[in-house]
Amino acid sequence: GQFMLLILYGAIAEMGFKSRQHLMQAGFQLVEKYNYAVAPKLTTKYGTRNYVSEKEFYENTDSLFRYEVGGIKVGFNQKQISDAVCDKTNSLLTLSTKDISFLSEIKRVYGDKVCLIYAYIDDATLKSIISSLDGITEDEAQVRLDTGRDVKQSYLQFKNIFDHVVIYSGEGSVFDYRNLYRQFDCIIGSRTMADKAKVRYADVFISYTRRDSAI
């Protein structure tokens, strides 16, 4: 079947961490982003960030694929995207940022080889997740809440480029983690079945003369 780059947008805090873990267990390889700490307000509670120097950051990222969140510049490059699309494995790129105009360009270039998913988390659930973090500062809590709000607004602005939406509304709700994973699995399954349906089979008769039989 056709391999794809899955871009997960808006999966924040614990919901983002658990989503990444589930998709990686399903066989997706994470596209690593470069991070340059300017005035960081975000902790690394949900996995380590690949921090590099300012020079390394600008040498290894393309201007189109750079953004800033919580005092951290984040970026990746065009080669990472093309490798993710063309490599013989499914790849996963996660991001939560206000400006996602570059996603339109990725979809324009690679089309159906890129699956773009928006992860919706309601404000109350996001606030609950953030407030339950150990040792979180007011600054970090505000950054995470602001990012959640910006993500919703950006999704509404660019919703035409998204292929799917998944929903998480907290444990004890219908849209808990178990059913969040089920949503991911259904998307992956439907894409796999669609790829198989595109494969055409035919009977082929090869005609040749005796002098070509060796060939």
C-alpha positions in Angstrom: 0.0 0.0 0.0 0.9 3.7 -0.2 2.9 5.0 2.7 2.0 8.4 4.1 3.0 11.3 6.2 0.4 11.9 8.9 0.4 15.4 10.3 -1.3 15.7 13.7 -2.3 19.3 14.5 -3.4 20.6 17.9 -2.7 17.6 20.1 -1.6 19.4 23.3 -0.1 18.3 26.7 -0.9 14.8 27.8 -3.3 14.3 24.9 -0.5 15.1 22.5 1.9 12.7 24.3 -0.6 9.8 24.4 -1.6 10.4 20.7 2.1 10.3 19.6 2.7 7.1 21.6 -0.3 5.4 20.1 0.6 6.3 16.6 4.2 5.3 17.0 3.1 1.9 18.4 0.9 1.6 15.2 4.1 1.9 13.2 4.6 5.6 12.5 8.0 7.0 12.7 8.2 10.5 14.3 9.7 13.3 12.3 12.0 15.1 14.7 11.8 18.8 14.9 14.7 21.2 15.8 14.2 23.4 18.9 16.1 26.6 19.8 15.5 27.9 23.3 15.1 31.7 23.2 13.2 32.3 26.5 11.6 29.0 27.2 8.4 28.8 29.2 7.5 25.2 28.4 8.8 22.1 30.4 9.8 18.9 28.7 7.4 16.8 30.8 6.1 14.9 27.7 9.4 13.8 26.2 12.7 15.5 25.6 13.1 18.2 23.0 15.9 18.2 20.4 17.6 21.4 21.5 20.2 22.9 19.3 22.2 26.1 19.1 20.9 29.1 17.2 23.4 28.5 14.4 22.4 24.8 14.1 18.7 25.8 14.2 18.9 28.2 11.2 21.3 25.8 9.3 18.9 22.9 9.6 15.5 24.5 9.2 13.8 26.2 6.3 12.2 29.6 6.9 8.8 28.3 5.7 8.8 25.6 8.4 9.7 27.7 11.5 7.4 28.8 14.3 7.7 29.9 18.0 5.7 28.6 21.0 6.4 29.4 24.6 9.7 31.1 23.9 11.0 28.1 21.9 11.7 28.4 18.2 10.6 25.1 16.5 11.4 24.1 12.9 12.1 21.4 10.4 13.2 21.3 6.7 11.9 20.4 3.3 14.1 17.3 3.0 12.5 15.9 6.2 9.1 16.3 4.6 10.1 14.8 1.3 11.9 11.9 3.0 8.8 11.3 5.2 6.5 11.1 2.2 8.8 9.0 0.0 10.4 6.7 2.6 9.0 3.2 2.9 7.5 3.8 6.3 4.6 5.8 7.7 5.7 9.0 9.2 4.2 11.3 11.9 4.7 15.1 12.2 3.0 16.8 15.2 2.7 20.5 15.7 0.6 23.1 17.6 1.2 26.6 16.4 -0.9 29.7 15.4 0.4 30.1 11.8 -0.2 26.9 9.8 -0.3 28.5 6.3 2.7 26.2 5.4 0.4 23.2 5.8 -1.5 24.4 2.7 1.8 24.2 0.7 2.6 20.7 2.0 -0.9 19.5 0.9 -0.6 21.2 -2.4 2.7 19.6 -3.2 2.1 16.1 -1.9 -1.7 15.8 -2.0 -3.1 12.4 -0.8 0.3 11.3 0.4 -0.2 13.6 3.4 -3.0 13.0 5.8 -3.8 16.0 7.9 -5.7 15.5 11.2 -7.0 18.1 13.6 -7.1 17.0 17.3 -10.0 18.8 19.0 -9.9 19.2 22.8 -12.5 21.4 24.5 -11.4 24.3 26.7 -12.5 22.8 30.0 -10.7 19.5 29.4 -7.5 21.3 28.3 -7.6 23.5 31.4 -8.1 20.4 33.5 -5.2 18.6 32.0 -2.9 21.6 32.3 -3.9 22.4 35.9 -3.1 18.7 36.9 0.5 19.0 35.8 3.1 18.8 38.5 5.0 22.0 39.2 3.6 24.0 36.4 4.1 27.7 36.5 1.4 30.3 35.8 3.4 31.4 32.7 3.5 27.9 31.3 -0.2 27.2 32.0 -1.1 30.4 30.2 1.1 29.6 27.2 -0.5 26.2 26.9 -4.0 27.6 27.2 -3.2 30.4 24.7 -1.8 27.8 22.3 -5.0 25.7 22.6 -7.1 28.8 21.7 -4.8 29.7 18.8 -5.0 26.2 17.4 -8.8 26.3 17.3 -8.8 29.6 15.5 -6.2 28.4 13.0 -8.2 25.2 12.3 -11.3 27.3 11.5 -9.3 29.4 9.2 -7.7 26.5 7.3 -10.3 23.8 7.9 -10.6 23.1 4.1 -7.1 21.5 4.0 -7.8 18.9 6.8 -8.7 15.4 6.0 -10.0 14.3 9.5 -10.9 15.5 13.0 -10.4 13.5 16.2 -12.0 14.5 19.5 -10.9 14.1 23.1 -13.1 15.4 25.9 -11.6 13.8 29.0 -11.7 10.6 31.0 -15.2 9.7 32.1 -16.6 11.1 28.8 -17.6 9.2 25.7 -14.5 10.7 23.9 -12.0 9.3 26.3 -8.5 8.0 25.4 -9.8 4.6 24.5 -12.1 6.1 21.9 -9.5 8.7 20.8 -7.3 5.7 19.9 -10.2 4.1 18.1 -10.6 7.2 16.0 -7.0 7.1 15.0 -7.2 3.4 14.1 -10.3 4.0 12.0 -8.5 6.7 10.0 -5.4 4.6 9.5 -7.6 1.6 8.5 -9.7 3.6 6.0 -6.6 5.0 4.4 -5.0 1.5 4.1 -8.2 0.1 2.5 -8.4 3.1 0.1 -4.8 2.5 -1.0 -5.6 -1.2 -1.6 -8.6 -0.3 -3.7 -6.5 1.8 -6.0 -4.4 -1.2 -7.0 -5.6 -2.6 -10.4 -5.0 -6.2 -11.5 -5.1 -7.5 -15.0 -4.3 -10.7 -17.0 -1.4 -10.1 -19.3 -0.5 -12.2 -22.4 3.1 -11.7 -23.7 3.6 -12.3 -27.4 7.1 -13.1 -28.7 8.8 -14.8 -31.6 11.0 -17.9 -31.2 14.2 -15.9 -31.8 13.3 -13.8 -28.7 12.6 -16.7 -26.4 16.0 -16.5 -24.6 15.2 -12.9 -23.8 
